Amino acid sequence: MTDDILTSLSSAFDELALPAHAKLYLACSGGRDSLALAYACFLLYRQGKIIRLPTILHVHHGWQAANDAWMQLVHRWAIEHGFDCQILRITLAKNSETHARDARYQAFGLVMNQGDVLMLAHHANDQAETVLMRLVSGAGLQGLSGMKVWQAKTVHTDEAAKTITLWRPWLKISRNQISQFANAHALPYVDDITNTDPAYARGRIRQDILPHLLTLNPKAVENIVRSAGLLSMASTMVDQQVETLLTSLDHPANQMPYQQVLGIKDFLNLSKSEQALVLHRWLQADEALPPSHQLTQQVIEMICRQDNDHSSQLVWQAEQAAYVMCCYDDCLYRYRADIWALFGTSGHTKPSSQGWILSDDGRCQLILMAKIDDIQKITKTDTINIGKHRYKGKKLAQKLRIPFWLRDSLWKINHQGHPYLIAPMMVWDLSSGQRLDSFAPIGRMVYNAPD
């Protein structure tokens, strides 16, 4: 049994193509699974099958009295076996699975660099539990595919966002195999009582539901993992088809920063099933988890409205950020909520070391980085010349098809003697009234937190 564990991990290392600049880390809580993974790495290193040991990262949660003892155990064990070890202390706002997981990844992000790899000891039973949790939550194809052996993970710190790679080499190894390996080598692992606490959903599945399934079929865990693998392959094929459809629906306004735009007319030419799949993926974008089926259907209903109510909007609180969806002029827009909050909060336009601050709500700013001759904030009473004609207020908005949420955020600028009208995500050449696909002729728009 121990040979199976080492053979599986050795084969996984053989397939590991670690970039030259990247470092390998291993998350170790001191529990059976992660300590067994660390010891398996130690054995392979001693056998000369891997050239270096991963750096062990231990997160001190501070929410149990035993956390100090676990930290000392992991640190002492790691040093005795030749590992570099870093202790990461975190403070949890709430003692919940979600908050703890998010805080752990944020802590990992503080010590890991872009492209580094983090080994995780998730195994087949963890995978089965994850799939069952997602099944009862109504997850779709992507969710029921379970955890991935390789997963790009964007972590956010106070400094910046960075993408690390999560590596789960033991997703086909059972908890029983790991227990036998740990006991055979007398590993001094700790038992975290929260892992079986029925107060948590995973604890209830682990203690109550999965054992019943195993009485129905002793291979229940193995079969659930197999089904997740099959669904993952199907999900990959669907993703490829959806990406092809999304490419065909690409809108010129997508070249503008901080917004996504979907052309509604072409979207409505798709079949109902294609609409649901495409919109689901379009809304998710670079978020780790997709929106709910309910939200996707609500957005489709908003798209199909015929009452010309342009003020409707939907909000989605995702893992990384909140987003606002709204429609105008046969286009669906998706903005990050903090960007949306800047619209109409411009106040006095002022220069900065980076460019011109157009919008500032005290937390975030939109800055036009460009060398311009002059700039004028446009109000509803200001008249704008477009070619040989003059427009203002509603007539100007109709002429240029300006979404209602940007009409209080307009500026006229002169760049190298040429007049332009700009909004946070739009720019028009006033000589012709033509809307441009990007800010490139002028400069660029950036978003940041104020100094």
One Martini backbone bead per residue (centre of mass of N, CA, C, O) as a GRO file, in nm:
protein
  451
    1MET     BB    1   0.058   0.062  -0.021
    2THR     BB    2   0.308   0.251   0.005
    3ASP     BB    3   0.401   0.205  -0.286
    4ASP     BB    4   0.158   0.339  -0.423
    5ILE     BB    5   0.204   0.619  -0.315
    6LEU     BB    6   0.494   0.662  -0.431
    7THR     BB    7   0.437   0.596  -0.725
    8SER     BB    8   0.228   0.817  -0.773
    9LEU     BB    9   0.413   1.059  -0.694
   10SER     BB   10   0.645   1.002  -0.887
   11SER     BB   11   0.476   1.032  -1.146
   12ALA     BB   12   0.391   1.323  -1.092
   13PHE     BB   13   0.681   1.439  -1.095
   14ASP     BB   14   0.750   1.353  -1.387
   15GLU     BB   15   0.513   1.565  -1.495
   16LEU     BB   16   0.663   1.800  -1.377
   17ALA     BB   17   0.678   2.147  -1.511
   18LEU     BB   18   0.892   2.350  -1.370
   19PRO     BB   19   0.975   2.646  -1.375
   20ALA     BB   20   1.273   2.794  -1.317
   21HIS     BB   21   1.141   3.038  -1.129
   22ALA     BB   22   0.993   2.831  -0.965
   23LYS     BB   23   0.829   2.727  -0.669
   24LEU     BB   24   0.790   2.473  -0.417
   25TYR     BB   25   0.501   2.395  -0.226
   26LEU     BB   26   0.357   2.294   0.107
   27ALA     BB   27   0.061   2.229   0.262
   28CYS     BB   28   0.073   2.213   0.633
   29SER     BB   29  -0.121   2.126   0.924
   30GLY     BB   30  -0.053   1.820   1.060
   31GLY     BB   31  -0.210   1.628   0.927
   32ARG     BB   32  -0.230   1.333   0.776
   33ASP     BB   33  -0.223   1.415   0.473
   34SER     BB   34   0.005   1.639   0.467
   35LEU     BB   35   0.223   1.473   0.618
   36ALA     BB   36   0.229   1.241   0.415
   37LEU     BB   37   0.315   1.411   0.172
   38ALA     BB   38   0.579   1.510   0.294
   39TYR     BB   39   0.702   1.225   0.345
   40ALA     BB   40   0.695   1.129   0.053
   41CYS     BB   41   0.892   1.345  -0.043
   42PHE     BB   42   1.125   1.258   0.138
   43LEU     BB   43   1.160   0.972   0.021
   44LEU     BB   44   1.214   1.060  -0.274
   45TYR     BB   45   1.462   1.229  -0.206
   46ARG     BB   46   1.631   0.997  -0.075
   47GLN     BB   47   1.605   0.828  -0.359
   48GLY     BB   48   1.644   1.050  -0.602
   49LYS     BB   49   1.349   1.138  -0.747
   50ILE     BB   50   1.406   1.422  -0.625
   51ILE     BB   51   1.591   1.730  -0.607
   52ARG     BB   52   1.371   1.872  -0.411
   53LEU     BB   53   1.219   2.025  -0.156
   54PRO     BB   54   0.959   2.153  -0.037
   55THR     BB   55   0.804   2.421   0.101
   56ILE     BB   56   0.669   2.470   0.408
   57LEU     BB   57   0.324   2.560   0.487
   58HIS     BB   58   0.192   2.712   0.788
   59VAL     BB   59  -0.125   2.774   0.926
   60HIS     BB   60  -0.222   3.005   1.180
   61HIS     BB   61  -0.544   3.059   1.295
   62GLY     BB   62  -0.630   3.104   1.613
   63TRP     BB   63  -0.915   2.913   1.688
   64GLN     BB   64  -0.735   2.714   1.862
   65ALA     BB   65  -0.558   2.592   2.126
   66ALA     BB   66  -0.387   2.381   1.936
   67ASN     BB   67  -0.226   2.559   1.727
   68ASP     BB   68   0.051   2.580   1.865
   69ALA     BB   69   0.117   2.277   1.862
   70TRP     BB   70   0.102   2.238   1.557
   71MET     BB   71   0.320   2.435   1.480
   72GLN     BB   72   0.551   2.294   1.636
   73LEU     BB   73   0.533   2.022   1.498
   74VAL     BB   74   0.582   2.109   1.204
   75HIS     BB   75   0.849   2.258   1.245
   76ARG     BB   76   1.011   2.028   1.373
   77TRP     BB   77   0.965   1.814   1.154
   78ALA     BB   78   1.079   1.972   0.913
   79ILE     BB   79   1.368   2.014   1.020
   80GLU     BB   80   1.435   1.708   1.068
   81HIS     BB   81   1.373   1.663   0.732
   82GLY     BB   82   1.489   1.928   0.560
   83PHE     BB   83   1.286   2.157   0.567
   84ASP     BB   84   1.144   2.429   0.474
   85CYS     BB   85   0.975   2.670   0.703
   86GLN     BB   86   0.656   2.846   0.717
   87ILE     BB   87   0.482   3.072   0.923
   88LEU     BB   88   0.127   3.159   0.903
   89ARG     BB   89  -0.051   3.425   1.026
   90ILE     BB   90  -0.399   3.453   1.116
   91THR     BB   91  -0.712   3.645   1.100
   92LEU     BB   92  -1.046   3.584   1.182
   93ALA     BB   93  -1.359   3.715   1.137
   94LYS     BB   94  -1.463   3.414   1.079
   95ASN     BB   95  -1.567   3.080   1.175
   96SER     BB   96  -1.519   2.958   0.860
   97GLU     BB   97  -1.452   2.789   0.584
   98THR     BB   98  -1.436   3.027   0.385
   99HIS     BB   99  -1.259   3.225   0.551
  100ALA     BB  100  -1.022   3.032   0.594
  101ARG     BB  101  -0.952   2.980   0.299
  102ASP     BB  102  -0.906   3.273   0.210
  103ALA     BB  103  -0.683   3.335   0.423
  104ARG     BB  104  -0.481   3.125   0.330
  105TYR     BB  105  -0.438   3.229   0.038
  106GLN     BB  106  -0.341   3.506   0.122
  107ALA     BB  107  -0.094   3.401   0.275
  108PHE     BB  108   0.039   3.259   0.038
  109GLY     BB  109   0.060   3.523  -0.140
  110LEU     BB  110   0.285   3.663   0.043
  111VAL     BB  111   0.520   3.428  -0.036
  112MET     BB  112   0.432   3.394  -0.317
  113ASN     BB  113   0.479   3.376  -0.660
  114GLN     BB  114   0.444   3.401  -0.971
  115GLY     BB  115   0.401   3.053  -1.065
  116ASP     BB  116   0.385   2.906  -0.826
  117VAL     BB  117   0.371   2.591  -0.636
  118LEU     BB  118   0.097   2.414  -0.465
  119MET     BB  119   0.069   2.159  -0.248
  120LEU     BB  120  -0.204   1.926  -0.209
  121ALA     BB  121  -0.386   1.666  -0.001
  122HIS     BB  122  -0.603   1.590  -0.177
  123HIS     BB  123  -0.847   1.334  -0.212
  124ALA     BB  124  -1.090   1.116  -0.298
  125ASN     BB  125  -1.279   1.185  -0.061
  126ASP     BB  126  -1.277   1.487  -0.105
  127GLN     BB  127  -1.396   1.473  -0.387
  128ALA     BB  128  -1.663   1.337  -0.314
  129GLU     BB  129  -1.758   1.558  -0.117
  130THR     BB  130  -1.755   1.791  -0.317
  131VAL     BB  131  -1.960   1.676  -0.518
  132LEU     BB  132  -2.194   1.647  -0.315
  133MET     BB  133  -2.212   1.944  -0.232
  134ARG     BB  134  -2.271   2.044  -0.526
  135LEU     BB  135  -2.519   1.877  -0.586
  136VAL     BB  136  -2.705   1.998  -0.350
  137SER     BB  137  -2.648   2.300  -0.483
  138GLY     BB  138  -2.684   2.283  -0.809
  139ALA     BB  139  -2.464   2.215  -0.990
  140GLY     BB  140  -2.287   2.196  -1.267
  141LEU     BB  141  -2.055   2.073  -1.469
  142GLN     BB  142  -1.816   2.217  -1.339
  143GLY     BB  143  -1.875   2.148  -1.039
  144LEU     BB  144  -1.900   1.822  -1.089
  145SER     BB  145  -1.583   1.795  -1.156
  146GLY     BB  146  -1.440   1.920  -0.935
  147MET     BB  147  -1.131   1.892  -0.862
  148LYS     BB  148  -0.814   1.983  -0.972
  149VAL     BB  149  -0.499   1.900  -1.021
  150TRP     BB  150  -0.494   2.167  -1.190
  151GLN     BB  151  -0.481   2.518  -1.063
  152ALA     BB  152  -0.558   2.836  -1.111
  153LYS     BB  153  -0.477   3.098  -0.862
  154THR     BB  154  -0.612   3.392  -0.748
  155VAL     BB  155  -0.446   3.624  -0.537
  156HIS     BB  156  -0.517   3.865  -0.276
  157THR     BB  157  -0.343   4.152  -0.185
  158ASP     BB  158  -0.226   4.457  -0.088
  159GLU     BB  159  -0.029   4.468  -0.332
  160ALA     BB  160  -0.147   4.219  -0.520
  161ALA     BB  161  -0.217   4.022  -0.785
  162LYS     BB  162  -0.182   3.659  -0.812
  163THR     BB  163  -0.068   3.358  -0.981
  164ILE     BB  164  -0.115   3.033  -0.886
  165THR     BB  165  -0.044   2.679  -0.844
  166LEU     BB  166  -0.241   2.401  -0.802
  167TRP     BB  167  -0.151   2.074  -0.652
  168ARG     BB  168  -0.319   1.740  -0.685
  169PRO     BB  169  -0.175   1.421  -0.668
  170TRP     BB  170  -0.422   1.259  -0.472
  171LEU     BB  171  -0.718   1.221  -0.610
  172LYS     BB  172  -0.678   0.880  -0.635
  173ILE     BB  173  -0.638   0.868  -0.331
  174SER     BB  174  -0.719   0.730  -0.041
  175ARG     BB  175  -0.770   0.759   0.290
  176ASN     BB  176  -0.681   0.470   0.361
  177GLN     BB  177  -0.403   0.479   0.229
  178ILE     BB  178  -0.295   0.714   0.400
  179SER     BB  179  -0.333   0.583   0.677
  180GLN     BB  180  -0.143   0.343   0.631
  181PHE     BB  181   0.107   0.513   0.574
  182ALA     BB  182   0.114   0.675   0.840
  183ASN     BB  183   0.123   0.424   1.032
  184ALA     BB  184   0.374   0.279   0.913
  185HIS     BB  185   0.549   0.565   0.986
  186ALA     BB  186   0.463   0.708   1.249
  187LEU     BB  187   0.305   0.965   1.224
  188PRO     BB  188   0.256   1.284   1.413
  189TYR     BB  189  -0.037   1.347   1.377
  190VAL     BB  190  -0.326   1.543   1.368
  191ASP     BB  191  -0.658   1.601   1.496
  192ASP     BB  192  -0.929   1.767   1.349
  193ILE     BB  193  -1.245   1.815   1.473
  194THR     BB  194  -1.368   1.987   1.231
  195ASN     BB  195  -1.375   1.754   1.011
  196THR     BB  196  -1.638   1.615   1.194
  197ASP     BB  197  -1.823   1.854   1.218
  198PRO     BB  198  -2.173   1.897   1.188
  199ALA     BB  199  -2.166   2.216   1.149
  200TYR     BB  200  -2.047   2.117   0.886
  201ALA     BB  201  -2.106   2.003   0.578
  202ARG     BB  202  -1.861   1.814   0.544
  203GLY     BB  203  -1.900   1.663   0.813
  204ARG     BB  204  -2.176   1.536   0.742
  205ILE     BB  205  -2.087   1.384   0.493
  206ARG     BB  206  -1.856   1.221   0.629
  207GLN     BB  207  -2.036   1.093   0.874
  208ASP     BB  208  -2.329   1.025   0.721
  209ILE     BB  209  -2.344   0.992   0.401
  210LEU     BB  210  -2.100   0.828   0.288
  211PRO     BB  211  -2.138   0.568   0.458
  212HIS     BB  212  -2.411   0.495   0.324
  213LEU     BB  213  -2.301   0.469   0.035
  214LEU     BB  214  -2.099   0.235   0.110
  215THR     BB  215  -2.328   0.028   0.168
  216LEU     BB  216  -2.433   0.026  -0.127
  217ASN     BB  217  -2.119   0.095  -0.226
  218PRO     BB  218  -1.783   0.036  -0.181
  219LYS     BB  219  -1.724   0.224  -0.462
  220ALA     BB  220  -1.830   0.518  -0.431
  221VAL     BB  221  -1.580   0.695  -0.435
  222GLU     BB  222  -1.457   0.593  -0.698
  223ASN     BB  223  -1.711   0.659  -0.874
  224ILE     BB  224  -1.730   0.962  -0.822
  225VAL     BB  225  -1.450   1.027  -0.932
  226ARG     BB  226  -1.504   0.916  -1.212
  227SER     BB  227  -1.741   1.103  -1.282
  228ALA     BB  228  -1.582   1.365  -1.253
  229GLY     BB  229  -1.390   1.301  -1.488
  230LEU     BB  230  -1.607   1.284  -1.710
  231LEU     BB  231  -1.721   1.570  -1.662
  232SER     BB  232  -1.458   1.715  -1.724
  233MET     BB  233  -1.444   1.636  -2.021
  234ALA     BB  234  -1.717   1.757  -2.099
  235SER     BB  235  -1.651   2.045  -2.003
  236THR     BB  236  -1.422   2.094  -2.204
  237MET     BB  237  -1.594   2.072  -2.461
  238VAL     BB  238  -1.796   2.294  -2.389
  239ASP     BB  239  -1.589   2.522  -2.355
  240GLN     BB  240  -1.495   2.522  -2.649
  241GLN     BB  241  -1.770   2.595  -2.771
  242VAL     BB  242  -1.816   2.856  -2.609
  243GLU     BB  243  -1.561   3.007  -2.705
  244THR     BB  244  -1.648   3.016  -2.999
  245LEU     BB  245  -1.907   3.179  -2.952
  246LEU     BB  246  -1.775   3.422  -2.810
  247THR     BB  247  -1.600   3.506  -3.049
  248SER     BB  248  -1.852   3.564  -3.237
  249LEU     BB  249  -1.954   3.792  -3.003
  250ASP     BB  250  -1.760   3.999  -3.029
  251HIS     BB  251  -1.690   4.332  -2.910
  252PRO     BB  252  -1.537   4.631  -2.957
  253ALA     BB  253  -1.577   4.733  -2.649
  254ASN     BB  254  -1.372   4.516  -2.521
  255GLN     BB  255  -1.114   4.710  -2.550
  256MET     BB  256  -1.203   4.831  -2.309
  257PRO     BB  257  -1.169   4.912  -1.996
  258TYR     BB  258  -1.359   4.760  -1.735
  259GLN     BB  259  -1.529   4.595  -1.961
  260GLN     BB  260  -1.817   4.413  -2.072
  261VAL     BB  261  -1.945   4.308  -2.401
  262LEU     BB  262  -2.272   4.213  -2.538
  263GLY     BB  263  -2.438   4.121  -2.817
  264ILE     BB  264  -2.777   4.074  -2.837
  265LYS     BB  265  -2.862   3.992  -3.123
  266ASP     BB  266  -2.666   3.750  -3.156
  267PHE     BB  267  -2.746   3.605  -2.897
  268LEU     BB  268  -3.059   3.556  -2.986
  269ASN     BB  269  -2.968   3.345  -3.221
  270LEU     BB  270  -2.946   3.147  -3.020
  271SER     BB  271  -3.002   2.899  -2.843
  272LYS     BB  272  -3.110   2.840  -2.533
  273SER     BB  273  -2.867   2.667  -2.443
  274GLU     BB  274  -2.649   2.856  -2.553
  275GLN     BB  275  -2.722   3.102  -2.389
  276ALA     BB  276  -2.673   2.984  -2.107
  277LEU     BB  277  -2.375   2.901  -2.148
  278VAL     BB  278  -2.255   3.169  -2.248
  279LEU     BB  279  -2.346   3.352  -2.014
  280HIS     BB  280  -2.219   3.197  -1.784
  281ARG     BB  281  -1.926   3.243  -1.892
  282TRP     BB  282  -1.928   3.552  -1.928
  283LEU     BB  283  -1.982   3.620  -1.630
  284GLN     BB  284  -1.737   3.479  -1.505
  285ALA     BB  285  -1.472   3.477  -1.648
  286ASP     BB  286  -1.213   3.516  -1.395
  287GLU     BB  287  -1.369   3.347  -1.215
  288ALA     BB  288  -1.367   3.057  -1.032
  289LEU     BB  289  -1.681   3.089  -1.006
  290PRO     BB  290  -1.988   3.064  -1.104
  291PRO     BB  291  -2.288   3.150  -1.145
  292SER     BB  292  -2.598   3.116  -1.102
  293HIS     BB  293  -2.874   3.008  -1.257
  294GLN     BB  294  -3.057   3.238  -1.164
  295LEU     BB  295  -2.887   3.475  -1.267
  296THR     BB  296  -2.877   3.396  -1.561
  297GLN     BB  297  -3.188   3.416  -1.601
  298GLN     BB  298  -3.214   3.715  -1.519
  299VAL     BB  299  -3.040   3.825  -1.749
  300ILE     BB  300  -3.210   3.717  -1.981
  301GLU     BB  301  -3.466   3.873  -1.902
  302MET     BB  302  -3.337   4.153  -1.933
  303ILE     BB  303  -3.265   4.125  -2.234
  304CYS     BB  304  -3.585   4.058  -2.321
  305ARG     BB  305  -3.686   4.322  -2.276
  306GLN     BB  306  -3.952   4.569  -2.410
  307ASP     BB  307  -3.964   4.856  -2.217
  308ASN     BB  308  -3.702   5.044  -2.216
  309ASP     BB  309  -3.553   4.980  -1.937
  310HIS     BB  310  -3.231   5.117  -1.852
  311SER     BB  311  -3.220   5.088  -1.517
  312SER     BB  312  -3.162   4.807  -1.505
  313GLN     BB  313  -3.008   4.587  -1.254
  314LEU     BB  314  -2.745   4.355  -1.165
  315VAL     BB  315  -2.605   4.168  -0.886
  316TRP     BB  316  -2.278   4.009  -0.828
  317GLN     BB  317  -2.135   3.807  -0.574
  318ALA     BB  318  -1.825   3.716  -0.586
  319GLU     BB  319  -1.518   3.617  -0.489
  320GLN     BB  320  -1.347   3.877  -0.586
  321ALA     BB  321  -1.621   4.033  -0.671
  322ALA     BB  322  -1.842   4.273  -0.773
  323TYR     BB  323  -2.128   4.295  -1.008
  324VAL     BB  324  -2.263   4.480  -1.293
  325MET     BB  325  -2.570   4.454  -1.481
  326CYS     BB  326  -2.651   4.598  -1.809
  327CYS     BB  327  -2.860   4.779  -2.050
  328TYR     BB  328  -2.780   4.906  -2.396
  329ASP     BB  329  -2.816   4.919  -2.718
  330ASP     BB  330  -2.788   4.601  -2.760
  331CYS     BB  331  -2.628   4.577  -2.475
  332LEU     BB  332  -2.420   4.401  -2.250
  333TYR     BB  333  -2.306   4.484  -1.924
  334ARG     BB  334  -1.990   4.448  -1.729
  335TYR     BB  335  -1.913   4.550  -1.394
  336ARG     BB  336  -1.741   4.652  -1.153
  337ALA     BB  337  -1.862   4.792  -0.868
  338ASP     BB  338  -1.630   5.002  -0.816
  339ILE     BB  339  -1.658   5.129  -1.095
  340TRP     BB  340  -1.958   5.201  -1.092
  341ALA     BB  341  -1.928   5.404  -0.844
  342LEU     BB  342  -1.778   5.630  -1.029
  343PHE     BB  343  -2.021   5.710  -1.164
  344GLY     BB  344  -2.090   6.048  -1.112
  345THR     BB  345  -1.802   6.124  -0.920
  346SER     BB  346  -1.605   6.350  -1.035
  347GLY     BB  347  -1.618   6.646  -1.014
  348HIS     BB  348  -1.307   6.772  -1.015
  349THR     BB  349  -1.085   6.801  -1.244
  350LYS     BB  350  -0.746   6.664  -1.203
  351PRO     BB  351  -0.424   6.665  -1.173
  352SER     BB  352  -0.149   6.430  -1.190
  353SER     BB  353   0.129   6.232  -1.205
  354GLN     BB  354  -0.039   6.037  -1.420
  355GLY     BB  355  -0.275   6.262  -1.486
  356TRP     BB  356  -0.629   6.254  -1.508
  357ILE     BB  357  -0.878   6.298  -1.278
  358LEU     BB  358  -1.215   6.197  -1.323
  359SER     BB  359  -1.261   5.985  -1.080
  360ASP     BB  360  -1.367   6.016  -0.718
  361ASP     BB  361  -1.469   5.831  -0.405
  362GLY     BB  362  -1.206   5.792  -0.196
  363ARG     BB  363  -1.105   5.491  -0.307
  364CYS     BB  364  -1.124   5.552  -0.619
  365GLN     BB  365  -0.986   5.578  -0.962
  366LEU     BB  366  -0.997   5.763  -1.269
  367ILE     BB  367  -0.734   5.772  -1.522
  368LEU     BB  368  -0.599   5.987  -1.763
  369MET     BB  369  -0.331   5.891  -1.975
  370ALA     BB  370  -0.243   6.211  -2.102
  371LYS     BB  371  -0.160   6.452  -2.349
  372ILE     BB  372  -0.328   6.760  -2.310
  373ASP     BB  373  -0.450   7.074  -2.379
  374ASP     BB  374  -0.758   7.024  -2.279
  375ILE     BB  375  -1.036   7.031  -2.027
  376GLN     BB  376  -1.403   6.953  -2.015
  377LYS     BB  377  -1.680   6.949  -1.841
  378ILE     BB  378  -1.993   6.795  -1.917
  379THR     BB  379  -2.312   6.911  -1.940
  380LYS     BB  380  -2.648   6.942  -2.024
  381THR     BB  381  -2.586   7.258  -2.128
  382ASP     BB  382  -2.372   7.172  -2.317
  383THR     BB  383  -2.224   7.235  -2.628
  384ILE     BB  384  -2.164   7.018  -2.915
  385ASN     BB  385  -1.949   6.966  -3.181
  386ILE     BB  386  -2.054   6.773  -3.478
  387GLY     BB  387  -1.919   6.886  -3.712
  388LYS     BB  388  -2.197   7.091  -3.823
  389HIS     BB  389  -2.320   7.019  -3.541
  390ARG     BB  390  -2.541   7.065  -3.250
  391TYR     BB  391  -2.521   6.942  -2.904
  392LYS     BB  392  -2.734   6.843  -2.615
  393GLY     BB  393  -2.788   6.633  -2.386
  394LYS     BB  394  -3.009   6.414  -2.508
  395LYS     BB  395  -2.917   6.455  -2.804
  396LEU     BB  396  -2.627   6.368  -2.754
  397ALA     BB  397  -2.685   6.085  -2.642
  398GLN     BB  398  -2.836   5.985  -2.897
  399LYS     BB  399  -2.620   6.035  -3.110
  400LEU     BB  400  -2.389   5.857  -2.933
  401ARG     BB  401  -2.504   5.636  -2.753
  402ILE     BB  402  -2.524   5.694  -2.437
  403PRO     BB  403  -2.523   5.569  -2.154
  404PHE     BB  404  -2.683   5.667  -1.872
  405TRP     BB  405  -2.430   5.610  -1.666
  406LEU     BB  406  -2.236   5.830  -1.848
  407ARG     BB  407  -2.373   6.128  -1.869
  408ASP     BB  408  -2.207   6.241  -1.595
  409SER     BB  409  -1.918   6.138  -1.761
  410LEU     BB  410  -1.807   6.406  -1.936
  411TRP     BB  411  -1.545   6.500  -2.180
  412LYS     BB  412  -1.361   6.757  -2.324
  413ILE     BB  413  -1.089   6.726  -2.556
  414ASN     BB  414  -0.746   6.812  -2.650
  415HIS     BB  415  -0.542   6.642  -2.900
  416GLN     BB  416  -0.337   6.777  -3.100
  417GLY     BB  417  -0.595   6.968  -3.194
  418HIS     BB  418  -0.808   6.738  -3.123
  419PRO     BB  419  -1.140   6.647  -3.080
  420TYR     BB  420  -1.289   6.498  -2.780
  421LEU     BB  421  -1.503   6.253  -2.634
  422ILE     BB  422  -1.530   6.140  -2.291
  423ALA     BB  423  -1.544   5.842  -2.103
  424PRO     BB  424  -1.452   5.591  -1.905
  425MET     BB  425  -1.535   5.371  -2.176
  426MET     BB  426  -1.531   5.621  -2.389
  427VAL     BB  427  -1.477   5.742  -2.741
  428TRP     BB  428  -1.490   6.046  -2.946
  429ASP     BB  429  -1.492   6.184  -3.262
  430LEU     BB  430  -1.591   6.515  -3.328
  431SER     BB  431  -1.556   6.537  -3.637
  432SER     BB  432  -1.763   6.264  -3.682
  433GLY     BB  433  -1.885   6.087  -3.425
  434GLN     BB  434  -1.697   5.857  -3.379
  435ARG     BB  435  -1.653   5.556  -3.232
  436LEU     BB  436  -1.403   5.419  -3.053
  437ASP     BB  437  -1.222   5.123  -2.955
  438SER     BB  438  -1.006   5.325  -2.818
  439PHE     BB  439  -0.750   5.528  -2.650
  440ALA     BB  440  -0.490   5.525  -2.829
  441PRO     BB  441  -0.487   5.822  -2.961
  442ILE     BB  442  -0.435   5.941  -2.657
  443GLY     BB  443  -0.415   5.680  -2.446
  444ARG     BB  444  -0.512   5.587  -2.111
  445MET     BB  445  -0.701   5.392  -1.884
  446VAL     BB  446  -0.707   5.400  -1.524
  447TYR     BB  447  -0.715   5.201  -1.217
  448ASN     BB  448  -0.717   5.314  -0.869
  449ALA     BB  449  -0.587   5.384  -0.576
  450PRO     BB  450  -0.536   5.628  -0.385
  451ASP     BB  451  -0.273   5.796  -0.218
   0.00000   0.00000   0.00000
